[in-house]
Amino acid sequence: MDIYLVTLTILGFVVLLTAWLPMMMRRLPLSLPIACLAIGAMLAWSPFPLLPRFNPLENREFTERMTEVVVIVALMGAGLKLDRPIGLKRWGTTWRLLGIAMPLTIAALAFLGYWILGLTAASALLLGASLAPTDPVLASDIQVGPPKTGEEDEVRFALTSEAGLNDGLSFPFVHLAIAMAVGTAEGRELYQHWAVVDVGWRLAAGVVMGWALGKLFGFLAFKMHGSSLAKTQDGFVALGMTFATYGLTELVGGYGFVSVFLAAVAFRASERESVFHGQLHDFAEQIERLLMMILLVCLGSIAASGQLLAHIDWRVIVVAVLALVLVRPLLGWISLLGSGHPHGEAIIIAVFGIRGLGSIYYLAYATAHTEFQGAETVWATVLLIIVASIVVHGIAVTPTMKWIDDRRSGRQIKA
């Protein structure tokens, strides 16, 4: 059997399903990521010797690069779809989730990893830092709609803006875990370097580069006389902005995830009413969905084949349950106390902290830089939480979003 032709054939069907499945499951309590996991599991149990059967610990560079690309494309799409201008009060919920919920989540998950899983401090911190960010790739069903559609209630906005920023803001903690794992330098010098470079410089460079490049692309698209980018009406511009922003920011040592999202927000702020934003968003969303499906098919295959999940025991299951049922919901809800959100909306924002491909990227990135004790346990825990999050949140998202929309329609009728 020709492996190449079999793979090409199945890839073709996956691409077709990318367009077909979202329409078919629109009214069902299911999500596209759940379908991708199921396809991957069926392929793992099939007689076809297919490419998804690999261990990410043995293919760290491939895993890192693939997840990196899909995350930055998702971040560009998330930034383009936000209608609300950035601001201290307008984004108040976002700042609460980033400044309160995320650090507390990292600490809580690290504690669970240290106490229950028996991980070292460095590995426990890596576990917490990898799982704290919500995922911009798998959260499309709970995010705001395309630009200028009006689908931007408080719940959707909070979850979209949080997912756009926390992927980059958890990176300093990943670097701290790497520094702790290396453990060869003097402690004081090690933490000074982390504080100055990994926290100070990388974050500042990510913010400045993202905003500056977003404004530059905005000028080229909307303000430049003659042949502006907007006149091309070409969705590939979104991909070009994504890669250029990420590459330039990483070259100067900044956090590319932060930069890409802020570049999209700044680009959108340059000219809010142009239909070009919708074209860019739609193209980015299509690329993101295709890449996401391929990666989730691989993840489903990995889960079904048991290569990494063989490391699961009762301790891993306990940590996974606590992470999804207690840690994020409780800490997310605490961060929103006093925010003015109705009780039901605050609970939804707190509960729907979906974990996904960003967590896999962080693990691949960190384990490629140094060895972590108990790395197999960390990988197994993260993959189990991701799979459980995809299934649980995927089933709950349709009725939950319907409840939000019905509630919003009721308020509008009364007004």
Salt bridges, closest charged atoms under 4 A:
GLU64 OE2 - ARG65 NH1 3.56
GLU68 OE1 - ARG65 NH1 2.91
ASP83 OD1 - ARG268 NH2 2.67
GLU152 OE2 - ARG84 NE 3.86
ASP153 OD2 - ARG156 NH1 2.55
GLU154 OE2 - ARG84 NH2 2.94
GLU162 OE2 - ARG328 NH1 2.67
ASP198 OD1 - HIS175 ND1 3.88
ASP198 OD1 - ARG202 NE 2.86
GLU273 OE1 - LYS148 NZ 3.63
ASP282 OD1 - HIS281 ND1 3.22
ASP313 OD2 - ARG315 NH2 3.01
GLU345 OE2 - ARG407 NH1 3.34
GLU345 OE2 - ARG411 NH2 3.60
GLU371 OE2 - ARG60 NH1 3.47
ASP405 OD1 - ARG156 NH1 2.83
ASP405 OD1 - ARG408 NH2 3.92
ASP406 OD2 - LYS402 NZ 2.97
